Amino acid sequence: MTKAEKLEIIAKYGRTEGDTGSPEVQVAVLSKRIKDLTEHLRENKKDHSTRRGLLSMVSQRRKLLKYLNSENHEKYLQLTDELGIRRK
């Protein structure tokens, strides 16, 4: 992910300008990184250290989504729809 892509995601999902700490922004950035790593692992099936990092990111995103769901359910539904994330 380039710096420009990250800034674009922050501008789109941030609550205010320069907001990088809100759960919405963190989930969006993690989703982009997860997507990129998934493509990498399709080509490099034996890259186990990257697979471990990917699983860690998926776990972190799941925790953030769980928190967002408990705090603001409407925002959770909107974010998961926009990013194409499956819900439980």
A tleap script that builds the chain and sets N, CA, C and O, in Angstrom:
source leaprc.protein.ff14SB
mol = sequence {
  NMET THR LYS ALA GLU LYS LEU GLU ILE ILE
  ALA LYS TYR GLY ARG THR GLU GLY ASP THR
  GLY SER PRO GLU VAL GLN VAL ALA VAL LEU
  SER LYS ARG ILE LYS ASP LEU THR GLU HIE
  LEU ARG GLU ASN LYS LYS ASP HIE SER THR
  ARG ARG GLY LEU LEU SER MET VAL SER GLN
  ARG ARG LYS LEU LEU LYS TYR LEU ASN SER
  GLU ASN HIE GLU LYS TYR LEU GLN LEU THR
  ASP GLU LEU GLY ILE ARG ARG CLYS
}
set mol.1.N position { 0.853 -1.167 0.000 }
set mol.1.CA position { 0.000 0.000 0.000 }
set mol.1.C position { 0.901 1.234 0.000 }
set mol.1.O position { 1.822 1.347 0.809 }
set mol.2.N position { 0.627 2.131 -0.899 }
set mol.2.CA position { 1.408 3.357 -0.964 }
set mol.2.C position { 0.866 4.385 0.030 }
set mol.2.O position { -0.241 4.253 0.553 }
set mol.3.N position { 1.671 5.395 0.268 }
set mol.3.CA position { 1.263 6.442 1.201 }
set mol.3.C position { 0.027 7.180 0.694 }
set mol.3.O position { -0.845 7.561 1.475 }
set mol.4.N position { -0.037 7.377 -0.625 }
set mol.4.CA position { -1.192 8.070 -1.210 }
set mol.4.C position { -2.471 7.260 -1.016 }
set mol.4.O position { -3.522 7.828 -0.718 }
set mol.5.N position { -2.393 5.936 -1.181 }
set mol.5.CA position { -3.571 5.086 -0.979 }
set mol.5.C position { -4.034 5.141 0.467 }
set mol.5.O position { -5.231 5.198 0.747 }
set mol.6.N position { -3.069 5.124 1.384 }
set mol.6.CA position { -3.415 5.177 2.797 }
set mol.6.C position { -4.070 6.515 3.158 }
set mol.6.O position { -5.053 6.547 3.898 }
set mol.7.N position { -3.527 7.610 2.637 }
set mol.7.CA position { -4.122 8.924 2.899 }
set mol.7.C position { -5.523 9.028 2.317 }
set mol.7.O position { -6.394 9.667 2.906 }
set mol.8.N position { -5.745 8.405 1.168 }
set mol.8.CA position { -7.075 8.403 0.552 }
set mol.8.C position { -8.078 7.656 1.429 }
set mol.8.O position { -9.210 8.105 1.608 }
set mol.9.N position { -7.657 6.514 1.974 }
set mol.9.CA position { -8.523 5.731 2.858 }
set mol.9.C position { -8.832 6.526 4.125 }
set mol.9.O position { -9.973 6.551 4.587 }
set mol.10.N position { -7.809 7.175 4.684 }
set mol.10.CA position { -8.001 7.970 5.902 }
set mol.10.C position { -8.973 9.118 5.640 }
set mol.10.O position { -9.827 9.413 6.477 }
set mol.11.N position { -8.847 9.768 4.479 }
set mol.11.CA position { -9.746 10.876 4.150 }
set mol.11.C position { -11.175 10.384 3.963 }
set mol.11.O position { -12.123 11.082 4.323 }
set mol.12.N position { -11.340 9.189 3.403 }
set mol.12.CA position { -12.681 8.678 3.130 }
set mol.12.C position { -13.396 8.214 4.404 }
set mol.12.O position { -14.578 8.504 4.587 }
set mol.13.N position { -12.693 7.501 5.278 }
set mol.13.CA position { -13.345 6.883 6.435 }
set mol.13.C position { -13.131 7.626 7.749 }
set mol.13.O position { -13.759 7.284 8.751 }
set mol.14.N position { -12.259 8.633 7.772 }
set mol.14.CA position { -11.984 9.358 8.998 }
set mol.14.C position { -13.157 10.216 9.436 }
set mol.14.O position { -13.914 10.719 8.607 }
set mol.15.N position { -13.301 10.376 10.722 }
set mol.15.CA position { -14.383 11.211 11.256 }
set mol.15.C position { -14.058 12.688 11.056 }
set mol.15.O position { -14.939 13.490 10.746 }
set mol.16.N position { -12.782 13.043 11.237 }
set mol.16.CA position { -12.319 14.395 10.994 }
set mol.16.C position { -11.077 14.314 10.119 }
set mol.16.O position { -10.583 13.223 9.835 }
set mol.17.N position { -10.581 15.449 9.697 }
set mol.17.CA position { -9.377 15.461 8.859 }
set mol.17.C position { -8.176 14.977 9.669 }
set mol.17.O position { -7.929 15.472 10.769 }
set mol.18.N position { -7.446 14.033 9.141 }
set mol.18.CA position { -6.266 13.499 9.823 }
set mol.18.C position { -6.581 12.468 10.892 }
set mol.18.O position { -5.699 12.100 11.667 }
set mol.19.N position { -7.803 11.999 10.951 }
set mol.19.CA position { -8.203 11.007 11.951 }
set mol.19.C position { -7.686 9.635 11.529 }
set mol.19.O position { -8.137 9.072 10.532 }
set mol.20.N position { -6.736 9.103 12.295 }
set mol.20.CA position { -6.202 7.778 11.973 }
set mol.20.C position { -6.511 6.753 13.053 }
set mol.20.O position { -6.218 5.571 12.872 }
set mol.21.N position { -7.090 7.171 14.165 }
set mol.21.CA position { -7.286 6.276 15.288 }
set mol.21.C position { -8.672 5.690 15.416 }
set mol.21.O position { -8.868 4.743 16.178 }
set mol.22.N position { -9.643 6.225 14.692 }
set mol.22.CA position { -10.999 5.706 14.835 }
set mol.22.C position { -11.070 4.281 14.278 }
set mol.22.O position { -10.333 3.937 13.355 }
set mol.23.N position { -11.943 3.465 14.831 }
set mol.23.CA position { -12.032 2.070 14.392 }
set mol.23.C position { -12.375 1.933 12.912 }
set mol.23.O position { -11.944 0.983 12.259 }
set mol.24.N position { -13.151 2.880 12.381 }
set mol.24.CA position { -13.524 2.804 10.970 }
set mol.24.C position { -12.287 2.895 10.069 }
set mol.24.O position { -12.145 2.135 9.111 }
set mol.25.N position { -11.402 3.833 10.392 }
set mol.25.CA position { -10.182 4.008 9.597 }
set mol.25.C position { -9.268 2.807 9.759 }
set mol.25.O position { -8.710 2.311 8.780 }
set mol.26.N position { -9.113 2.338 10.991 }
set mol.26.CA position { -8.233 1.200 11.223 }
set mol.26.C position { -8.724 -0.040 10.485 }
set mol.26.O position { -7.919 -0.778 9.917 }
set mol.27.N position { -10.032 -0.277 10.486 }
set mol.27.CA position { -10.594 -1.435 9.782 }
set mol.27.C position { -10.380 -1.289 8.274 }
set mol.27.O position { -10.040 -2.263 7.603 }
set mol.28.N position { -10.576 -0.091 7.740 }
set mol.28.CA position { -10.407 0.124 6.306 }
set mol.28.C position { -8.953 -0.082 5.875 }
set mol.28.O position { -8.694 -0.699 4.842 }
set mol.29.N position { -8.008 0.431 6.660 }
set mol.29.CA position { -6.592 0.262 6.339 }
set mol.29.C position { -6.202 -1.212 6.441 }
set mol.29.O position { -5.501 -1.734 5.575 }
set mol.30.N position { -6.657 -1.876 7.496 }
set mol.30.CA position { -6.362 -3.306 7.634 }
set mol.30.C position { -6.971 -4.113 6.492 }
set mol.30.O position { -6.360 -5.073 6.023 }
set mol.31.N position { -8.156 -3.742 6.043 }
set mol.31.CA position { -8.798 -4.460 4.943 }
set mol.31.C position { -7.979 -4.344 3.667 }
set mol.31.O position { -7.839 -5.318 2.928 }
set mol.32.N position { -7.441 -3.169 3.405 }
set mol.32.CA position { -6.599 -2.979 2.220 }
set mol.32.C position { -5.331 -3.816 2.318 }
set mol.32.O position { -4.927 -4.455 1.347 }
set mol.33.N position { -4.700 -3.812 3.496 }
set mol.33.CA position { -3.479 -4.603 3.690 }
set mol.33.C position { -3.773 -6.098 3.585 }
set mol.33.O position { -2.980 -6.848 3.016 }
set mol.34.N position { -4.911 -6.532 4.132 }
set mol.34.CA position { -5.303 -7.944 4.052 }
set mol.34.C position { -5.517 -8.350 2.601 }
set mol.34.O position { -5.097 -9.428 2.182 }
set mol.35.N position { -6.168 -7.486 1.841 }
set mol.35.CA position { -6.403 -7.781 0.421 }
set mol.35.C position { -5.082 -7.919 -0.332 }
set mol.35.O position { -4.915 -8.838 -1.133 }
set mol.36.N position { -4.136 -6.999 -0.072 }
set mol.36.CA position { -2.838 -7.051 -0.740 }
set mol.36.C position { -2.061 -8.317 -0.366 }
set mol.36.O position { -1.463 -8.959 -1.229 }
set mol.37.N position { -2.073 -8.668 0.907 }
set mol.37.CA position { -1.350 -9.868 1.342 }
set mol.37.C position { -1.991 -11.140 0.820 }
set mol.37.O position { -1.294 -12.116 0.544 }
set mol.38.N position { -3.295 -11.143 0.682 }
set mol.38.CA position { -3.982 -12.310 0.137 }
set mol.38.C position { -3.540 -12.556 -1.303 }
set mol.38.O position { -3.308 -13.698 -1.700 }
set mol.39.N position { -3.425 -11.486 -2.080 }
set mol.39.CA position { -2.934 -11.611 -3.457 }
set mol.39.C position { -1.494 -12.114 -3.476 }
set mol.39.O position { -1.137 -12.948 -4.307 }
set mol.40.N position { -0.668 -11.607 -2.559 }
set mol.40.CA position { 0.723 -12.048 -2.474 }
set mol.40.C position { 0.805 -13.541 -2.164 }
set mol.40.O position { 1.613 -14.265 -2.746 }
set mol.41.N position { -0.044 -13.991 -1.240 }
set mol.41.CA position { 0.009 -15.402 -0.839 }
set mol.41.C position { -0.540 -16.338 -1.910 }
set mol.41.O position { -0.204 -17.522 -1.919 }
set mol.42.N position { -1.375 -15.833 -2.807 }
set mol.42.CA position { -1.838 -16.673 -3.917 }
set mol.42.C position { -0.679 -17.033 -4.826 }
set mol.42.O position { -0.650 -18.124 -5.396 }
set mol.43.N position { 0.285 -16.118 -4.967 }
set mol.43.CA position { 1.448 -16.367 -5.812 }
set mol.43.C position { 2.567 -17.074 -5.059 }
set mol.43.O position { 3.324 -17.836 -5.661 }
set mol.44.N position { 2.686 -16.839 -3.763 }
set mol.44.CA position { 3.775 -17.384 -2.941 }
set mol.44.C position { 3.194 -18.267 -1.841 }
set mol.44.O position { 3.084 -17.847 -0.689 }
set mol.45.N position { 2.830 -19.472 -2.199 }
set mol.45.CA position { 2.106 -20.347 -1.285 }
set mol.45.C position { 2.930 -20.776 -0.066 }
set mol.45.O position { 2.359 -21.119 0.969 }
set mol.46.N position { 4.253 -20.761 -0.174 }
set mol.46.CA position { 5.093 -21.245 0.925 }
set mol.46.C position { 5.609 -20.134 1.836 }
set mol.46.O position { 6.484 -20.381 2.666 }
set mol.47.N position { 5.092 -18.935 1.702 }
set mol.47.CA position { 5.522 -17.803 2.512 }
set mol.47.C position { 4.768 -17.820 3.840 }
set mol.47.O position { 3.785 -17.100 4.017 }
set mol.48.N position { 5.236 -18.642 4.760 }
set mol.48.CA position { 4.507 -18.869 6.002 }
set mol.48.C position { 4.607 -17.694 6.980 }
set mol.48.O position { 3.685 -17.474 7.766 }
set mol.49.N position { 5.695 -16.944 6.947 }
set mol.49.CA position { 5.808 -15.804 7.860 }
set mol.49.C position { 4.799 -14.717 7.482 }
set mol.49.O position { 4.242 -14.055 8.358 }
set mol.50.N position { 4.567 -14.534 6.196 }
set mol.50.CA position { 3.555 -13.570 5.760 }
set mol.50.C position { 2.164 -14.063 6.118 }
set mol.50.O position { 1.299 -13.268 6.483 }
set mol.51.N position { 1.942 -15.368 6.016 }
set mol.51.CA position { 0.649 -15.944 6.378 }
set mol.51.C position { 0.343 -15.693 7.856 }
set mol.51.O position { -0.797 -15.410 8.222 }
set mol.52.N position { 1.367 -15.800 8.697 }
set mol.52.CA position { 1.188 -15.560 10.126 }
set mol.52.C position { 0.809 -14.099 10.375 }
set mol.52.O position { -0.070 -13.815 11.189 }
set mol.53.N position { 1.469 -13.177 9.679 }
set mol.53.CA position { 1.130 -11.763 9.802 }
set mol.53.C position { -0.277 -11.477 9.320 }
set mol.53.O position { -0.991 -10.665 9.908 }
set mol.54.N position { -0.676 -12.149 8.243 }
set mol.54.CA position { -2.028 -11.974 7.707 }
set mol.54.C position { -3.071 -12.420 8.726 }
set mol.54.O position { -4.068 -11.731 8.939 }
set mol.55.N position { -2.847 -13.556 9.347 }
set mol.55.CA position { -3.790 -14.044 10.353 }
set mol.55.C position { -3.882 -13.088 11.538 }
set mol.55.O position { -4.955 -12.903 12.112 }
set mol.56.N position { -2.761 -12.486 11.898 }
set mol.56.CA position { -2.753 -11.501 12.978 }
set mol.56.C position { -3.584 -10.271 12.601 }
set mol.56.O position { -4.326 -9.739 13.427 }
set mol.57.N position { -3.452 -9.821 11.339 }
set mol.57.CA position { -4.231 -8.670 10.884 }
set mol.57.C position { -5.718 -8.977 10.837 }
set mol.57.O position { -6.537 -8.129 11.191 }
set mol.58.N position { -6.072 -10.171 10.408 }
set mol.58.CA position { -7.479 -10.565 10.358 }
set mol.58.C position { -8.062 -10.583 11.767 }
set mol.58.O position { -9.195 -10.151 11.983 }
set mol.59.N position { -7.288 -11.083 12.721 }
set mol.59.CA position { -7.733 -11.122 14.110 }
set mol.59.C position { -7.918 -9.707 14.662 }
set mol.59.O position { -8.907 -9.432 15.341 }
set mol.60.N position { -6.979 -8.819 14.374 }
set mol.60.CA position { -7.086 -7.431 14.835 }
set mol.60.C position { -8.307 -6.750 14.237 }
set mol.60.O position { -9.020 -6.025 14.931 }
set mol.61.N position { -8.552 -6.982 12.945 }
set mol.61.CA position { -9.716 -6.384 12.290 }
set mol.61.C position { -11.011 -6.914 12.902 }
set mol.61.O position { -11.968 -6.162 13.086 }
set mol.62.N position { -11.038 -8.201 13.215 }
set mol.62.CA position { -12.231 -8.789 13.826 }
set mol.62.C position { -12.514 -8.155 15.185 }
set mol.62.O position { -13.668 -7.883 15.514 }
set mol.63.N position { -11.467 -7.920 15.975 }
set mol.63.CA position { -11.637 -7.284 17.283 }
set mol.63.C position { -12.160 -5.849 17.138 }
set mol.63.O position { -13.047 -5.425 17.878 }
set mol.64.N position { -11.600 -5.112 16.177 }
set mol.64.CA position { -12.064 -3.740 15.955 }
set mol.64.C position { -13.507 -3.712 15.493 }
set mol.64.O position { -14.274 -2.847 15.915 }
set mol.65.N position { -13.894 -4.651 14.629 }
set mol.65.CA position { -15.279 -4.715 14.160 }
set mol.65.C position { -16.228 -5.078 15.302 }
set mol.65.O position { -17.346 -4.568 15.374 }
set mol.66.N position { -15.780 -5.953 16.183 }
set mol.66.CA position { -16.600 -6.319 17.337 }
set mol.66.C position { -16.836 -5.101 18.234 }
set mol.66.O position { -17.942 -4.883 18.728 }
set mol.67.N position { -15.779 -4.317 18.432 }
set mol.67.CA position { -15.905 -3.096 19.228 }
set mol.67.C position { -16.847 -2.098 18.556 }
set mol.67.O position { -17.720 -1.522 19.205 }
set mol.68.N position { -16.662 -1.901 17.247 }
set mol.68.CA position { -17.504 -0.956 16.513 }
set mol.68.C position { -18.964 -1.386 16.544 }
set mol.68.O position { -19.857 -0.546 16.649 }
set mol.69.N position { -19.209 -2.677 16.454 }
set mol.69.CA position { -20.575 -3.206 16.506 }
set mol.69.C position { -21.228 -2.893 17.850 }
set mol.69.O position { -22.412 -2.564 17.909 }
set mol.70.N position { -20.457 -2.997 18.920 }
set mol.70.CA position { -21.030 -2.730 20.247 }
set mol.70.C position { -21.239 -1.238 20.488 }
set mol.70.O position { -22.145 -0.857 21.229 }
set mol.71.N position { -20.412 -0.385 19.872 }
set mol.71.CA position { -20.509 1.052 20.099 }
set mol.71.C position { -21.493 1.741 19.156 }
set mol.71.O position { -22.264 2.600 19.581 }
set mol.72.N position { -21.466 1.362 17.866 }
set mol.72.CA position { -22.294 2.041 16.872 }
set mol.72.C position { -22.680 1.027 15.805 }
set mol.72.O position { -21.969 0.861 14.814 }
set mol.73.N position { -23.798 0.356 16.007 }
set mol.73.CA position { -24.204 -0.742 15.125 }
set mol.73.C position { -24.477 -0.264 13.699 }
set mol.73.O position { -24.152 -0.966 12.742 }
set mol.74.N position { -25.062 0.903 13.549 }
set mol.74.CA position { -25.365 1.418 12.205 }
set mol.74.C position { -24.080 1.654 11.412 }
set mol.74.O position { -24.003 1.309 10.233 }
set mol.75.N position { -23.072 2.241 12.059 }
set mol.75.CA position { -21.787 2.486 11.394 }
set mol.75.C position { -21.109 1.161 11.045 }
set mol.75.O position { -20.461 1.045 10.005 }
set mol.76.N position { -21.259 0.171 11.913 }
set mol.76.CA position { -20.713 -1.168 11.668 }
set mol.76.C position { -21.333 -1.775 10.407 }
set mol.76.O position { -20.622 -2.314 9.558 }
set mol.77.N position { -22.646 -1.686 10.292 }
set mol.77.CA position { -23.334 -2.234 9.121 }
set mol.77.C position { -22.904 -1.510 7.842 }
set mol.77.O position { -22.663 -2.143 6.815 }
set mol.78.N position { -22.810 -0.193 7.912 }
set mol.78.CA position { -22.418 0.601 6.754 }
set mol.78.C position { -20.989 0.259 6.317 }
set mol.78.O position { -20.725 0.086 5.127 }
set mol.79.N position { -20.079 0.165 7.277 }
set mol.79.CA position { -18.675 -0.106 6.971 }
set mol.79.C position { -18.483 -1.498 6.372 }
set mol.79.O position { -17.742 -1.660 5.402 }
set mol.80.N position { -19.146 -2.500 6.947 }
set mol.80.CA position { -18.992 -3.850 6.422 }
set mol.80.C position { -19.588 -3.973 5.021 }
set mol.80.O position { -19.079 -4.733 4.198 }
set mol.81.N position { -20.643 -3.244 4.749 }
set mol.81.CA position { -21.206 -3.246 3.394 }
set mol.81.C position { -20.251 -2.600 2.394 }
set mol.81.O position { -20.034 -3.131 1.305 }
set mol.82.N position { -19.679 -1.450 2.767 }
set mol.82.CA position { -18.780 -0.732 1.866 }
set mol.82.C position { -17.513 -1.529 1.569 }
set mol.82.O position { -17.031 -1.541 0.436 }
set mol.83.N position { -16.974 -2.197 2.596 }
set mol.83.CA position { -15.718 -2.922 2.427 }
set mol.83.C position { -15.919 -4.362 1.963 }
set mol.83.O position { -14.956 -5.042 1.609 }
set mol.84.N position { -17.157 -4.823 1.965 }
set mol.84.CA position { -17.419 -6.194 1.524 }
set mol.84.C position { -16.961 -7.243 2.522 }
set mol.84.O position { -16.469 -8.305 2.141 }
set mol.85.N position { -17.125 -6.939 3.799 }
set mol.85.CA position { -16.717 -7.865 4.863 }
set mol.85.C position { -17.938 -8.649 5.314 }
set mol.85.O position { -19.006 -8.083 5.544 }
set mol.86.N position { -17.765 -9.961 5.438 }
set mol.86.CA position { -18.882 -10.790 5.913 }
set mol.86.C position { -19.133 -10.542 7.376 }
set mol.86.O position { -18.203 -10.269 8.136 }
set mol.87.N position { -20.400 -10.636 7.782 }
set mol.87.CA position { -20.780 -10.445 9.188 }
set mol.87.C position { -21.229 -11.777 9.760 }
set mol.87.O position { -21.625 -12.691 9.037 }
set mol.88.N position { -21.156 -11.859 11.080 }
set mol.88.CA position { -21.678 -13.051 11.761 }
set mol.88.C position { -23.127 -12.864 12.086 }
set mol.88.O position { -23.751 -13.756 12.661 }
savepdb mol mol.pdb
quit
